[in-house]
Amino acid sequence: MRFYLLIFDRQFGKSYKGFHDAFVAHQSIYRWWHYLKNSYIIGTDLSVGDLSRHAGACFEQHQLSNTHLILSVDLTERQGMLPPDAWKWIRENAKIDEDA
């Protein structure tokens, strides 16, 4: 499993609930983190291209802007200001990332 960061251009006044539900429902998305409104950390076996196509299809299905970027992430290299629950998820999943 690899971890990726999905960053997208969130449109003011639009609902992202349908996008969220469709995006994380993919059978190959095993873990996800969504503590910041316009980003996800995804644990998956999908390639970066397949993940991008899946995100794009979900954005289009819910009539949202398809402007996004996906980057590979190393969860062991981290710093910032987040709620304790967000850090807990990152710490727990960094152990999985190290074992991969």
CNS distance restraints for C-alpha pairs under 8 A (distance, minus, plus):
assign (resid   1 and name CA) (resid  43 and name CA) 6.15 0.50 0.50
assign (resid   1 and name CA) (resid  44 and name CA) 5.18 0.50 0.50
assign (resid   1 and name CA) (resid  45 and name CA) 4.93 0.50 0.50
assign (resid   1 and name CA) (resid  97 and name CA) 7.51 0.50 0.50
assign (resid   1 and name CA) (resid 100 and name CA) 6.61 0.50 0.50
assign (resid   2 and name CA) (resid  43 and name CA) 5.61 0.50 0.50
assign (resid   2 and name CA) (resid  44 and name CA) 5.56 0.50 0.50
assign (resid   2 and name CA) (resid  45 and name CA) 6.18 0.50 0.50
assign (resid   2 and name CA) (resid  72 and name CA) 7.62 0.50 0.50
assign (resid   2 and name CA) (resid  97 and name CA) 7.03 0.50 0.50
assign (resid   2 and name CA) (resid 100 and name CA) 7.76 0.50 0.50
assign (resid   3 and name CA) (resid  41 and name CA) 6.63 0.50 0.50
assign (resid   3 and name CA) (resid  42 and name CA) 5.38 0.50 0.50
assign (resid   3 and name CA) (resid  43 and name CA) 4.52 0.50 0.50
assign (resid   3 and name CA) (resid  44 and name CA) 6.47 0.50 0.50
assign (resid   3 and name CA) (resid  72 and name CA) 6.05 0.50 0.50
assign (resid   3 and name CA) (resid  73 and name CA) 5.61 0.50 0.50
assign (resid   3 and name CA) (resid  74 and name CA) 7.16 0.50 0.50
assign (resid   3 and name CA) (resid  75 and name CA) 7.71 0.50 0.50
assign (resid   3 and name CA) (resid  97 and name CA) 7.42 0.50 0.50
assign (resid   4 and name CA) (resid  41 and name CA) 5.59 0.50 0.50
assign (resid   4 and name CA) (resid  42 and name CA) 5.20 0.50 0.50
assign (resid   4 and name CA) (resid  43 and name CA) 6.70 0.50 0.50
assign (resid   4 and name CA) (resid  48 and name CA) 7.70 0.50 0.50
assign (resid   4 and name CA) (resid  70 and name CA) 6.38 0.50 0.50
assign (resid   4 and name CA) (resid  71 and name CA) 5.37 0.50 0.50
assign (resid   4 and name CA) (resid  72 and name CA) 4.36 0.50 0.50
assign (resid   4 and name CA) (resid  73 and name CA) 5.25 0.50 0.50
assign (resid   5 and name CA) (resid  39 and name CA) 6.89 0.50 0.50
assign (resid   5 and name CA) (resid  40 and name CA) 5.72 0.50 0.50
assign (resid   5 and name CA) (resid  41 and name CA) 4.56 0.50 0.50
assign (resid   5 and name CA) (resid  42 and name CA) 6.37 0.50 0.50
assign (resid   5 and name CA) (resid  69 and name CA) 7.95 0.50 0.50
assign (resid   5 and name CA) (resid  70 and name CA) 5.44 0.50 0.50
assign (resid   5 and name CA) (resid  71 and name CA) 5.14 0.50 0.50
assign (resid   5 and name CA) (resid  72 and name CA) 6.28 0.50 0.50
assign (resid   5 and name CA) (resid  73 and name CA) 6.31 0.50 0.50
assign (resid   6 and name CA) (resid  39 and name CA) 5.33 0.50 0.50
assign (resid   6 and name CA) (resid  40 and name CA) 5.10 0.50 0.50
assign (resid   6 and name CA) (resid  41 and name CA) 6.33 0.50 0.50
assign (resid   6 and name CA) (resid  42 and name CA) 7.50 0.50 0.50
assign (resid   6 and name CA) (resid  68 and name CA) 6.94 0.50 0.50
assign (resid   6 and name CA) (resid  69 and name CA) 5.79 0.50 0.50
assign (resid   6 and name CA) (resid  70 and name CA) 4.53 0.50 0.50
assign (resid   6 and name CA) (resid  71 and name CA) 6.73 0.50 0.50
assign (resid   7 and name CA) (resid  38 and name CA) 5.85 0.50 0.50
assign (resid   7 and name CA) (resid  39 and name CA) 4.44 0.50 0.50
assign (resid   7 and name CA) (resid  40 and name CA) 6.76 0.50 0.50
assign (resid   7 and name CA) (resid  68 and name CA) 5.55 0.50 0.50
assign (resid   7 and name CA) (resid  69 and name CA) 5.24 0.50 0.50
assign (resid   7 and name CA) (resid  70 and name CA) 6.39 0.50 0.50
assign (resid   8 and name CA) (resid  38 and name CA) 5.44 0.50 0.50
assign (resid   8 and name CA) (resid  39 and name CA) 6.30 0.50 0.50
assign (resid   8 and name CA) (resid  66 and name CA) 7.66 0.50 0.50
assign (resid   8 and name CA) (resid  67 and name CA) 5.81 0.50 0.50
assign (resid   8 and name CA) (resid  68 and name CA) 4.14 0.50 0.50
assign (resid   8 and name CA) (resid  69 and name CA) 6.39 0.50 0.50
assign (resid   9 and name CA) (resid  38 and name CA) 6.65 0.50 0.50
assign (resid   9 and name CA) (resid  65 and name CA) 7.02 0.50 0.50
assign (resid   9 and name CA) (resid  66 and name CA) 7.82 0.50 0.50
assign (resid   9 and name CA) (resid  67 and name CA) 5.68 0.50 0.50
assign (resid   9 and name CA) (resid  68 and name CA) 6.36 0.50 0.50
assign (resid  10 and name CA) (resid  37 and name CA) 7.80 0.50 0.50
assign (resid  10 and name CA) (resid  38 and name CA) 5.80 0.50 0.50
assign (resid  10 and name CA) (resid  65 and name CA) 7.50 0.50 0.50
assign (resid  11 and name CA) (resid  64 and name CA) 7.43 0.50 0.50
assign (resid  11 and name CA) (resid  65 and name CA) 7.12 0.50 0.50
assign (resid  14 and name CA) (resid  64 and name CA) 7.77 0.50 0.50
assign (resid  16 and name CA) (resid  20 and name CA) 6.02 0.50 0.50
assign (resid  17 and name CA) (resid  21 and name CA) 6.13 0.50 0.50
assign (resid  18 and name CA) (resid  22 and name CA) 6.16 0.50 0.50
assign (resid  18 and name CA) (resid  62 and name CA) 6.59 0.50 0.50
assign (resid  19 and name CA) (resid  23 and name CA) 5.83 0.50 0.50
assign (resid  19 and name CA) (resid  58 and name CA) 5.61 0.50 0.50
assign (resid  19 and name CA) (resid  59 and name CA) 6.19 0.50 0.50
assign (resid  19 and name CA) (resid  61 and name CA) 7.83 0.50 0.50
assign (resid  19 and name CA) (resid  62 and name CA) 6.07 0.50 0.50
assign (resid  20 and name CA) (resid  24 and name CA) 6.13 0.50 0.50
assign (resid  21 and name CA) (resid  25 and name CA) 6.08 0.50 0.50
assign (resid  22 and name CA) (resid  26 and name CA) 7.12 0.50 0.50
assign (resid  22 and name CA) (resid  58 and name CA) 6.32 0.50 0.50
assign (resid  23 and name CA) (resid  54 and name CA) 7.24 0.50 0.50
assign (resid  23 and name CA) (resid  55 and name CA) 6.38 0.50 0.50
assign (resid  23 and name CA) (resid  58 and name CA) 6.10 0.50 0.50
assign (resid  24 and name CA) (resid  29 and name CA) 6.28 0.50 0.50
assign (resid  24 and name CA) (resid  32 and name CA) 7.19 0.50 0.50
assign (resid  25 and name CA) (resid  29 and name CA) 7.24 0.50 0.50
assign (resid  28 and name CA) (resid  44 and name CA) 5.71 0.50 0.50
assign (resid  28 and name CA) (resid  45 and name CA) 6.24 0.50 0.50
assign (resid  28 and name CA) (resid  46 and name CA) 6.52 0.50 0.50
assign (resid  29 and name CA) (resid  42 and name CA) 6.72 0.50 0.50
assign (resid  29 and name CA) (resid  43 and name CA) 6.06 0.50 0.50
assign (resid  29 and name CA) (resid  44 and name CA) 4.78 0.50 0.50
assign (resid  29 and name CA) (resid  45 and name CA) 7.45 0.50 0.50
assign (resid  29 and name CA) (resid  46 and name CA) 7.76 0.50 0.50
assign (resid  30 and name CA) (resid  42 and name CA) 7.68 0.50 0.50
assign (resid  30 and name CA) (resid  43 and name CA) 5.59 0.50 0.50
assign (resid  30 and name CA) (resid  44 and name CA) 5.61 0.50 0.50
assign (resid  31 and name CA) (resid  42 and name CA) 5.79 0.50 0.50
assign (resid  31 and name CA) (resid  43 and name CA) 4.67 0.50 0.50
assign (resid  31 and name CA) (resid  44 and name CA) 7.01 0.50 0.50
assign (resid  32 and name CA) (resid  40 and name CA) 6.58 0.50 0.50
assign (resid  32 and name CA) (resid  41 and name CA) 5.52 0.50 0.50
assign (resid  32 and name CA) (resid  42 and name CA) 4.55 0.50 0.50
assign (resid  32 and name CA) (resid  43 and name CA) 6.10 0.50 0.50
assign (resid  33 and name CA) (resid  40 and name CA) 5.36 0.50 0.50
assign (resid  33 and name CA) (resid  41 and name CA) 4.94 0.50 0.50
assign (resid  33 and name CA) (resid  42 and name CA) 6.57 0.50 0.50
assign (resid  33 and name CA) (resid  86 and name CA) 7.72 0.50 0.50
assign (resid  33 and name CA) (resid  89 and name CA) 7.49 0.50 0.50
assign (resid  34 and name CA) (resid  39 and name CA) 6.23 0.50 0.50
assign (resid  34 and name CA) (resid  40 and name CA) 4.73 0.50 0.50
assign (resid  34 and name CA) (resid  41 and name CA) 6.74 0.50 0.50
assign (resid  35 and name CA) (resid  39 and name CA) 7.68 0.50 0.50
assign (resid  35 and name CA) (resid  40 and name CA) 7.55 0.50 0.50
assign (resid  35 and name CA) (resid  86 and name CA) 6.38 0.50 0.50
assign (resid  36 and name CA) (resid  40 and name CA) 7.37 0.50 0.50
assign (resid  46 and name CA) (resid  50 and name CA) 5.84 0.50 0.50
assign (resid  46 and name CA) (resid  51 and name CA) 5.91 0.50 0.50
assign (resid  47 and name CA) (resid  51 and name CA) 6.14 0.50 0.50
assign (resid  48 and name CA) (resid  52 and name CA) 6.10 0.50 0.50
assign (resid  48 and name CA) (resid  70 and name CA) 6.94 0.50 0.50
assign (resid  48 and name CA) (resid  71 and name CA) 7.77 0.50 0.50
assign (resid  48 and name CA) (resid  72 and name CA) 7.87 0.50 0.50
assign (resid  49 and name CA) (resid  53 and name CA) 6.21 0.50 0.50
assign (resid  50 and name CA) (resid  54 and name CA) 6.13 0.50 0.50
assign (resid  51 and name CA) (resid  55 and name CA) 6.15 0.50 0.50
assign (resid  52 and name CA) (resid  56 and name CA) 6.03 0.50 0.50
assign (resid  52 and name CA) (resid  69 and name CA) 7.90 0.50 0.50
assign (resid  52 and name CA) (resid  70 and name CA) 6.82 0.50 0.50
assign (resid  53 and name CA) (resid  57 and name CA) 6.09 0.50 0.50
assign (resid  54 and name CA) (resid  58 and name CA) 6.27 0.50 0.50
assign (resid  55 and name CA) (resid  59 and name CA) 6.15 0.50 0.50
assign (resid  56 and name CA) (resid  60 and name CA) 6.13 0.50 0.50
assign (resid  56 and name CA) (resid  66 and name CA) 5.61 0.50 0.50
assign (resid  57 and name CA) (resid  61 and name CA) 5.93 0.50 0.50
assign (resid  58 and name CA) (resid  62 and name CA) 6.31 0.50 0.50
assign (resid  59 and name CA) (resid  63 and name CA) 6.10 0.50 0.50
assign (resid  59 and name CA) (resid  64 and name CA) 4.92 0.50 0.50
assign (resid  59 and name CA) (resid  65 and name CA) 6.36 0.50 0.50
assign (resid  59 and name CA) (resid  66 and name CA) 5.56 0.50 0.50
assign (resid  60 and name CA) (resid  64 and name CA) 5.82 0.50 0.50
assign (resid  60 and name CA) (resid  65 and name CA) 7.29 0.50 0.50
assign (resid  60 and name CA) (resid  66 and name CA) 6.68 0.50 0.50
assign (resid  74 and name CA) (resid  78 and name CA) 7.96 0.50 0.50
assign (resid  74 and name CA) (resid  94 and name CA) 7.68 0.50 0.50
assign (resid  74 and name CA) (resid  97 and name CA) 7.32 0.50 0.50
assign (resid  75 and name CA) (resid  90 and name CA) 6.46 0.50 0.50
assign (resid  75 and name CA) (resid  91 and name CA) 7.63 0.50 0.50
assign (resid  75 and name CA) (resid  93 and name CA) 7.26 0.50 0.50
assign (resid  75 and name CA) (resid  94 and name CA) 4.85 0.50 0.50
assign (resid  75 and name CA) (resid  97 and name CA) 6.79 0.50 0.50
assign (resid  76 and name CA) (resid  91 and name CA) 7.71 0.50 0.50
assign (resid  76 and name CA) (resid  94 and name CA) 5.40 0.50 0.50
assign (resid  76 and name CA) (resid  97 and name CA) 7.81 0.50 0.50
assign (resid  76 and name CA) (resid  98 and name CA) 7.60 0.50 0.50
assign (resid  82 and name CA) (resid  86 and name CA) 6.15 0.50 0.50
assign (resid  82 and name CA) (resid  87 and name CA) 6.68 0.50 0.50
assign (resid  83 and name CA) (resid  87 and name CA) 6.71 0.50 0.50
assign (resid  84 and name CA) (resid  88 and name CA) 6.17 0.50 0.50
assign (resid  85 and name CA) (resid  89 and name CA) 6.36 0.50 0.50
assign (resid  86 and name CA) (resid  90 and name CA) 6.38 0.50 0.50
assign (resid  87 and name CA) (resid  91 and name CA) 6.02 0.50 0.50
assign (resid  88 and name CA) (resid  92 and name CA) 6.13 0.50 0.50
assign (resid  89 and name CA) (resid  93 and name CA) 6.07 0.50 0.50
assign (resid  90 and name CA) (resid  94 and name CA) 5.83 0.50 0.50
assign (resid  91 and name CA) (resid  95 and name CA) 6.78 0.50 0.50
assign (resid  92 and name CA) (resid  96 and name CA) 7.22 0.50 0.50
assign (resid  93 and name CA) (resid  97 and name CA) 6.22 0.50 0.50
assign (resid  94 and name CA) (resid  98 and name CA) 6.13 0.50 0.50
assign (resid  95 and name CA) (resid  99 and name CA) 6.38 0.50 0.50
assign (resid  96 and name CA) (resid 100 and name CA) 6.37 0.50 0.50
